[in-house]
Amino acid sequence: MPRRLKHGTGGLCFHAMNRGVRGSRPFDCAADYEAFLSILCAASKRVAIRLLAFVVMPTHWHLVLWPRADDDLSEYVGWASLTHACGWQWAHGTRGTGAVYQGRFKAIPVQTDDHLLTVLRYVERNPVRAGLCKRAQDWPYSSASDIALPERPELAPWPVAKPERWLELVNQPDQKAALAAVRASVSRNSPFGDGGWRTETATRLGWTSGMRPRGRPFAMAQTLPECLSVAREPTAL
């Protein structure tokens, strides 16, 4: 998300992420992962933001956040990122040798309907997709898991109803259209939602790029298997 864009972010959900510079592995052992989760816990005490999902991977992390006020997103993720980068350099003896992250974090607005469920599933399924585990709940450093850790960030209720048998849904194979749509929104820095909502949100945030359509539109009917019970209506923000 461009540095200048803070106005209008309150009340929207965001898919935030960052990765190590030049393909590096900021998370290479249990202590690295646990330090970052501890920082997220501390960040939540500084900023009353709602954390909906998270995953920490060897080279990067994803957060799904629901800020209340316009400054919450930048304050929470910015403080956590800077604190982690400084702590990591101190712990690994690399102070003065360059950046930990490839740049400022990205944050993509997400519509609070099945698009949000798609992003939540995308985030929690990341370790399975990367071959780190066979089931999402087996990766300790994720909101999909309840494996005991020294500290684990507290999760907030979602603004959409959670489907029945959620982990079963997360562990099912990816649908190509949904996966491609999430990745395209990240690549283009484009709000993730239907056409009207994307235009309205881009205007609200002052986004001037990433809105030109490319390829075929993403059909939400392809996102979630019909066998699972899904509530389609978002709750009030």
N, C-alpha and C positions, 0 to 999 in steps of 0.2 A: 504494500500500500504506500503511495507517495507520502513523503514526510509532511506535506502541507495539509493533508486531508484528515482533519479531526471532527469538523463540524458535521453533525448529522449521524454519527456512528452509534449514539446511544439508542438502545432498543432493538438494534439489528443483531443478528447472529453472524459470526465470522469464523471462517476457516483460516487459522493462522499457522504459519510454518517457517522454518529456517533450516539451513543445512551447513555443514562444515565447509570451510574454504577449500577450494581445489580438490574436492572429493575426500577430504580428511575425515577421520573417525573421532569426533569429540567424545564418543561413548564407547569405550573399549573394555570396560570391566564393571563389575557391580558397583564399585565406589563411584564411578562416573555417573551412572544412571541415578543412583540414590542421591547424589549431591544435587542433580538437577531437579528431582522431585521434591527435595527439601526446599529448594529455592522457590518452586511453585507454591508450596505451602506458605512460605514467608510472604510471597507476593500477594497471596489471597488475604493476608492480614493487613496489608497496606492498601489494597484496592478491593472494594466489595464487588468484584466481578463474578459472574456465574460461569463456572467451568463445566461444560457439558460432556466432553470426552477429551482424551489425550492418548498419545503414544510417543515413546522415545525409542528411536532406532539407532544403530551404530553411527550413521552419518547425518541424521536429521531428526526433527521432531515435528509433530502436528498437535495443535490445540483447537478445540471448537469452543468458542467463547460467546457469551451473551451479555455485553456490557449494558449497564443502566444509564450511565452518563457519557457524554461525548468524549471526555478525556480518559475514561477508564481503560479502553483498549490499549492505547499507546503507553499509558503509565504502567499497566500490568505487564505487558509483553516486553516493553522497552526496558523496564527495571530488571525483570527476570533474565533477559538476554544479556544485558551488560554485567549483571552480578555473576551470572554463570561464566561468561567469557573471562572476566577478571579472576574468578576463583579457579577456573580450569588452568589458566596460564600459571598461576601461583603453584597449584598442586603438581603440575607437570614440568615446572622449571623452564617455561618458554616465554616469560615476560620479555617484551621488547623484540620478539622475533616475528611479529605479524599478527593478523587477525585470526580469530577462531571461526567466525562465521563468514559466509561469502558476501554478506551485505546486510542491510536492514531487513527485518522480517517482512514477509508478505502476509496480507490479511484480505481474504475474499469474502464479501457479503454473501449470505446464503438465505434464500427465501424459507420461511418457517412453514413448510409443508413437506411433501415427500422429497423435495430437494435436500432439506436438512437431514432427513433419514438417510438419504444416499451418501451425504458427506460423513455422517456419523459412522455408517457402516464402512465407508472407504478408510477412515482413520483407524478404526479398531481392527480392520482386516489387514492392515499393512504388514505386520510380522508374518502372517501366513503367506501373503503375496510374495514376500521377500525370501521365503524358505527358511525362516528362523524358527518356526514351530508349525505343528500340524493343525492346532486349534487356537483361535484368538485368545482364549482364556489361559493358555499355557505360557504366554509371554508376560512376565511379571510387570513390566514397565508400561502398562497400558490400562486404560479404564475398563477394558473387557475382563481383566483379571482381578481375582481377590486373593492372590498369593501374598502372604505376609511380607511386609517391608518395614524398615525403620519408620518411614513416613510415606503417606500416600495422600495426594491432594483430594480434598472433599469435592464431590460432584453435586451439581445443582439439578433439580428436576428440569426436564426438557420442556420447551414451549409447544411440543407436539406429543401426542400420546405415544408411548413406547409400544411397538408391536409385540404381540405374544411370541414367546420363544425367540427372543431377540438374538441370542447367541447362535441358535440354529440358523437364523438368517445370515448372520455375519460369517458363519463358517461355510456357507454354500458358495460354489464357484462364482466368480465375478461375471456379470453380464457386460459384454463388450461396450454396448452403447452407454451405459451408466459410467463405466470406468473412463471411457474416452471423454465424456462430457465433463467430469470432474477435472481431469487433467487439462482439458482445453481451457476451462475457466481459470485455472492456476497459471497456465502458460501465458494467457492473454491478459491477466489481471482484470477479468471481467466478472461482474456479479453473477452468481449461480442461481438461476430461477427461470420462470417463464418470461416470455418476451416483454409483456407489459410491465411486470415487476422489475425486470432488469433495467428497462428504460427509466422508470420512475426512481429507482435506487441510484442509478448513475447520475441523474439530475440532482437528486438530493445531496449526493456526496461531491458533486462537481467533477466527476470522472469524464475525461474527454477522449479516452482511447480505449481500445479493447472491446468496443460495442458493435463493430461491424460483423454481421453473421458470416460464418464460414461453414461450408458443407451442409449436410442435412440437419434439421433441428433435432434436439434430444427429446425423446418421448418418455414421459414419466411412467407410462404403463410398462416400460421395460425395466424399471428400476427394482421393483420388489416382487417376489414370487407370489402368485395369487393364492397359494395354499396357506399363506400366513395372514393372520388378522391384522389389519392396519387401520388406524384412525386417520382419516384424510384431513380433518379440519384442525387447524392450529388453535391453541388456546390463546387468550388475549395476552398481549405484551404488557 
